[in-house]
């Protein structure tokens, strides 16, 4: 009986360990336009974002007030498609950058790029998102400018 219990315990430990090793981290490249037009259960891009703070992706322009401002946003992906969860995390990160711009007296966020785990993705029409088993994350970096 002890051998059976020991075998079961060892088997469970191996299964649990292998599940942790195989944790999902799916890289997604999604259209910025889809995120900026997103309408979901939690709300819409129109409700969340400030039209008074312009967004310029992967390009500069204006006088930089504060450089290299990062916004790291995660959301629960459980029960949502990866794209929906990614769009929500993206919008939350953009909103955080817009709030920082407003506080700094800036009127736009320029040079806006994806910056997941310090790896740059410079898309003018797409952003990078990473989806795990339960958590979805987006990191953006940009300059606050006038």
C-alpha positions in Angstrom: 0.0 0.0 0.0 2.9 2.4 0.8 4.4 1.7 -2.6 1.1 2.6 -4.3 0.8 5.8 -2.3 4.4 6.7 -3.0 4.0 6.0 -6.7 0.9 8.2 -6.8 2.6 11.1 -5.0 5.7 10.9 -7.3 3.4 10.8 -10.3 1.5 13.8 -9.2 4.7 15.7 -8.5 6.0 14.9 -12.0 2.7 16.0 -13.6 2.5 19.2 -11.6 6.1 20.0 -12.4 5.7 19.4 -16.1 2.7 21.6 -16.2 4.6 24.5 -14.7 7.5 24.0 -17.1 5.0 24.1 -20.0 3.3 27.3 -19.0 1.8 29.2 -21.9 3.4 32.4 -23.2 1.9 33.0 -26.6 3.3 36.1 -28.4 0.6 37.9 -30.4 1.0 40.7 -32.9 -2.3 42.5 -33.2 -3.7 45.5 -35.2 -3.6 48.8 -33.3 -6.7 49.8 -35.2 -8.7 46.9 -33.8 -7.7 47.8 -30.2 -8.6 51.5 -30.8 -12.0 50.5 -32.1 -12.5 47.8 -29.4 -15.9 47.4 -27.7 -16.2 44.8 -25.1 -18.0 43.8 -21.9 -15.8 46.0 -19.7 -16.2 49.1 -21.9 -15.0 50.6 -25.1 -11.9 52.3 -26.4 -14.0 55.5 -26.8 -15.0 55.5 -23.2 -11.5 54.7 -21.9 -9.2 56.9 -24.0 -8.8 60.7 -24.0 -9.2 62.1 -27.5 -7.3 65.2 -26.3 -4.0 63.3 -26.0 -2.8 62.3 -29.4 -1.1 58.9 -30.0 1.8 58.6 -32.5 3.0 55.0 -33.0 6.7 54.3 -33.7 7.4 57.9 -34.8 8.3 61.1 -33.2 7.1 64.7 -33.4 7.0 67.7 -31.1 9.0 68.8 -28.2 9.6 65.9 -25.8 8.7 66.7 -22.2 9.5 63.3 -20.7 11.2 60.4 -22.5 10.9 56.6 -22.2 7.8 56.4 -20.1 6.6 52.8 -19.6 3.2 51.4 -19.0 2.9 47.8 -18.0 -0.6 46.4 -17.9 -1.9 42.9 -17.2 -5.4 41.6 -17.3 -7.1 38.4 -16.5 -7.5 36.4 -19.7 -9.8 33.7 -18.2 -13.0 33.3 -20.2 -11.9 35.8 -22.9 -10.3 35.3 -26.3 -6.6 36.3 -26.4 -7.4 39.1 -28.8 -10.1 40.6 -26.5 -7.8 40.4 -23.4 -4.9 41.8 -25.3 -6.9 44.8 -26.6 -8.1 45.6 -23.1 -4.5 45.4 -21.7 -3.3 47.6 -24.6 -6.1 50.2 -24.0 -5.2 50.2 -20.2 -1.6 50.8 -21.0 -2.4 53.6 -23.5 -4.7 55.2 -20.9 -1.9 55.2 -18.3 0.5 56.9 -20.8 -2.2 59.5 -21.6 -2.7 60.2 -17.9 1.1 60.6 -17.5 1.1 63.0 -20.5 -1.8 65.1 -19.0 0.1 65.3 -15.7 3.3 66.4 -17.4 1.5 69.1 -19.5 2.0 67.1 -22.7 -0.5 66.9 -25.5 0.6 63.7 -27.1 2.5 60.4 -26.7 5.0 59.9 -29.5 7.5 57.1 -30.4 4.9 54.7 -28.9 6.2 51.1 -29.2 5.6 47.7 -27.6 8.3 47.0 -25.0 7.5 43.5 -23.6 10.4 42.3 -21.3 12.6 45.2 -22.6 12.3 43.9 -26.2 11.2 46.6 -28.7 8.6 46.0 -31.3 8.2 49.1 -33.4 5.0 48.8 -35.3 3.1 51.7 -36.8 0.0 49.6 -37.2 0.5 46.6 -34.8 1.4 46.0 -31.2 2.8 43.0 -29.3 0.9 41.2 -26.5 1.7 38.0 -24.6 -1.0 35.6 -23.4 -0.5 33.1 -20.7 -2.8 30.5 -19.3 -4.6 33.1 -17.2 -2.8 36.4 -17.5 -2.4 38.6 -20.6 0.1 41.4 -20.7 1.1 44.4 -22.8 4.0 46.8 -22.2 4.2 50.1 -24.0 6.9 52.8 -24.0 6.7 56.3 -25.4 7.7 59.9 -25.1 5.5 62.6 -23.7 5.5 65.6 -26.0 3.9 68.9 -26.9 
